[in-house]
Amino acid sequence: MTDDALVVAALQMNSGDDPAANLAQAEALLAEAARGGAQLAVLPENFAFMGGHERDKLALAETPGEGPLQSWLAAAAVRHRLWVVGGTLPLRAPASQGERVRAACLLIDPQGQCRARYDKIHLFDVQLAEGESYRESASIAPGPPQPLVAALPFAGLGLAVCYDLRFAELFAALEQGGATGFCLPSAFTARTTQAHWAVLLRARAIENQCWMVAPNQCGGHPGGRRTGGQSMIIDAWGTVLAEAGDQPQALLASIDLSAQRALRERLPVRLHHRLPR
């Protein structure tokens, strides 16, 4: 990275119900991102585990700050000298929310310290066509409705997860809170990836003049679930800088930070709001 360029990586995975195999896959992708000069690498939602049933993840639930998955994530950031966004991990929810977990997105610095935690706000309880249905709330408790922007040396990073993408007001609040970039670890279904993924990602970037790193899960998973791949890195103008296919890969691109600053000066939409915010 220079003062005007930031190399980021979106790590597309095909996670299953074997945590050891998933972590090995993530390890290889993080290593590839580091070799490619990335400073920030983002893993997808559910990177460590995608089981056949929604409540399978409860068996892997960890206490915040403790547990093998969190330890692995911290050690991986140190090994590869990266800022790592750890997709989501199942961390125990408060007792008041029942026997559920929070889908926790952790930001780890290159020294292995957790610098921010965002718990997914919007849960994917939907009925799609042809009998395809999901009910995340059966095992996941929503996080507090508080947008989270993490201060990194090179950016204000707005954290969001998957289904959050459909709620434009969240991203507007992140931008108001100082975000210059967004990350969106995801496990978007194959159907919704094909229909909506790219246009929503570009819209959130364009609306807020923020770059976007959006790693998705891909392929088939236990229980018959299919995710759509097509991970993307998008700049603040809405240009797709890099796009993955339908296989696991480390997707890298360079973000031109000076161009983003110039865009915000030439087209100062952030100063032109007339409605209450």
TILOMI-626968 format. One line per 8 residues: number of its first residue (from 1); their letters; for each residue z, y negated, x of C-alpha. Coordinates in steps of 0.5 Angstrom, whole numbers, plus 500, padded with zeros to 3 digits. Each point is the difference from the previous one (the first is absolute). Layout:
// residues N
NUM	A	Z/Y/X ~ ... .
This chain:
// residues 277
1	MTDDALVV	500/500/500 ~ 499/493/502 ~ 502/494/497 ~ 494/500/495 ~ 499/507/499 ~ 504/506/497 ~ 498/507/500 ~ 503/504/494 .
9	AALQMNSG	499/507/498 ~ 500/503/494 ~ 502/508/500 ~ 496/504/495 ~ 504/507/499 ~ 499/506/496 ~ 508/502/499 ~ 502/506/497 .
17	DDPAANLA	507/504/499 ~ 501/501/507 ~ 504/495/503 ~ 499/502/507 ~ 492/501/499 ~ 500/493/497 ~ 504/497/506 ~ 496/503/505 .
25	QAEALLAE	494/497/497 ~ 503/493/499 ~ 502/501/508 ~ 493/501/502 ~ 497/494/496 ~ 506/495/503 ~ 497/503/507 ~ 493/498/498 .
33	AARGGAQL	502/493/497 ~ 504/499/507 ~ 494/502/504 ~ 496/495/496 ~ 504/494/501 ~ 504/499/494 ~ 506/496/499 ~ 501/502/493 .
41	AVLPENFA	499/507/497 ~ 501/502/493 ~ 501/507/497 ~ 499/501/493 ~ 504/501/494 ~ 504/507/500 ~ 497/501/507 ~ 506/505/502 .
49	FMGGHERD	499/504/493 ~ 496/501/494 ~ 503/506/496 ~ 497/504/494 ~ 505/497/495 ~ 502/493/500 ~ 508/502/501 ~ 498/504/506 .
57	KLALAETP	502/494/504 ~ 507/500/498 ~ 502/506/505 ~ 497/495/506 ~ 504/494/497 ~ 504/497/506 ~ 506/495/500 ~ 497/493/503 .
65	GEGPLQSW	501/499/507 ~ 501/508/501 ~ 495/506/500 ~ 495/504/504 ~ 494/496/497 ~ 503/493/501 ~ 502/502/507 ~ 493/503/501 .
73	LAAAAVRH	497/493/498 ~ 504/496/505 ~ 499/505/506 ~ 492/499/498 ~ 500/493/500 ~ 503/500/507 ~ 496/505/503 ~ 494/497/498 .
81	RLWVVGGT	502/492/501 ~ 498/499/493 ~ 503/496/494 ~ 499/505/495 ~ 500/500/492 ~ 503/507/498 ~ 496/500/494 ~ 505/503/495 .
89	LPLRAPAS	506/504/501 ~ 505/503/495 ~ 507/497/501 ~ 505/501/495 ~ 501/495/494 ~ 507/497/498 ~ 504/505/495 ~ 498/495/495 .
97	QGERVRAA	493/502/500 ~ 501/508/499 ~ 498/505/504 ~ 494/497/503 ~ 497/497/506 ~ 498/493/502 ~ 493/500/503 ~ 502/496/506 .
105	CLLIDPQG	495/497/505 ~ 503/498/507 ~ 497/496/505 ~ 502/502/507 ~ 500/496/506 ~ 497/502/507 ~ 508/501/502 ~ 501/505/494 .
113	QCRARYDK	504/495/496 ~ 499/500/492 ~ 498/492/499 ~ 499/501/493 ~ 500/504/494 ~ 496/500/493 ~ 501/504/495 ~ 494/501/495 .
121	IHLFDVQL	501/496/494 ~ 494/502/495 ~ 500/508/498 ~ 494/504/499 ~ 502/502/493 ~ 493/501/497 ~ 495/505/496 ~ 493/500/503 .
129	AEGESYRE	494/503/497 ~ 499/507/499 ~ 507/502/500 ~ 502/497/507 ~ 507/497/499 ~ 505/498/505 ~ 508/498/499 ~ 503/497/506 .
137	SASIAPGP	506/498/497 ~ 502/507/499 ~ 502/500/507 ~ 500/493/502 ~ 504/494/499 ~ 497/493/500 ~ 502/496/505 ~ 503/493/499 .
145	PQPLVAAL	494/495/497 ~ 501/496/507 ~ 494/498/504 ~ 501/502/507 ~ 496/496/506 ~ 502/503/507 ~ 500/495/506 ~ 496/503/506 .
153	PFAGLGLA	498/496/506 ~ 493/500/498 ~ 500/499/492 ~ 504/500/494 ~ 499/507/497 ~ 500/501/493 ~ 502/507/498 ~ 498/504/494 .
161	VCYDLRFA	498/507/498 ~ 494/503/496 ~ 501/498/492 ~ 503/493/502 ~ 493/499/502 ~ 498/499/492 ~ 506/494/500 ~ 496/494/502 .
169	ELFAALEQ	507/496/499 ~ 503/504/506 ~ 495/498/505 ~ 500/493/498 ~ 508/500/501 ~ 499/503/507 ~ 495/495/502 ~ 505/494/497 .
177	GGATGFCL	506/504/504 ~ 496/499/507 ~ 495/506/500 ~ 494/499/504 ~ 498/508/500 ~ 502/505/495 ~ 501/508/501 ~ 499/505/494 .
185	PSAFTART	501/507/502 ~ 497/504/494 ~ 499/507/497 ~ 495/497/495 ~ 496/505/496 ~ 493/502/501 ~ 498/498/493 ~ 504/493/501 .
193	TQAHWAVL	497/499/507 ~ 493/501/498 ~ 501/495/494 ~ 505/495/502 ~ 502/500/508 ~ 495/496/504 ~ 500/494/494 ~ 507/500/500 .
201	LRARAIEN	501/500/507 ~ 495/494/501 ~ 503/496/494 ~ 507/500/503 ~ 498/498/507 ~ 495/495/497 ~ 505/497/495 ~ 505/499/505 .
209	QCWMVAPN	496/499/507 ~ 504/506/503 ~ 497/505/504 ~ 501/507/497 ~ 502/507/504 ~ 499/506/494 ~ 501/507/503 ~ 499/505/494 .
217	QCGGHPGG	501/507/499 ~ 494/505/500 ~ 497/506/497 ~ 504/506/497 ~ 508/501/499 ~ 504/505/498 ~ 501/500/492 ~ 492/499/499 .
225	RRTGGQSM	501/492/502 ~ 494/497/503 ~ 500/493/504 ~ 494/496/501 ~ 501/498/508 ~ 495/493/501 ~ 506/497/504 ~ 498/493/502 .
233	IIDAWGTV	502/494/504 ~ 497/493/497 ~ 501/493/503 ~ 502/494/496 ~ 493/498/498 ~ 500/507/496 ~ 495/503/505 ~ 501/508/501 .
241	LAEAGDQP	501/500/508 ~ 501/508/500 ~ 499/505/495 ~ 502/508/500 ~ 496/506/497 ~ 504/506/497 ~ 503/503/506 ~ 506/498/504 .
249	QALLASID	499/495/505 ~ 503/494/504 ~ 496/494/497 ~ 501/494/505 ~ 497/493/499 ~ 502/493/504 ~ 502/494/495 ~ 498/493/502 .
257	LSAQRALR	506/496/499 ~ 497/494/502 ~ 495/501/495 ~ 505/501/495 ~ 503/493/502 ~ 494/497/499 ~ 498/503/494 ~ 507/497/497 .
265	ERLPVRLH	499/493/502 ~ 492/500/498 ~ 502/503/493 ~ 507/498/498 ~ 501/504/494 ~ 507/501/501 ~ 501/492/499 ~ 496/500/494 .
273	HRLPR	504/504/495 ~ 501/496/494 ~ 504/505/496 ~ 507/502/501 ~ 502/505/505 .
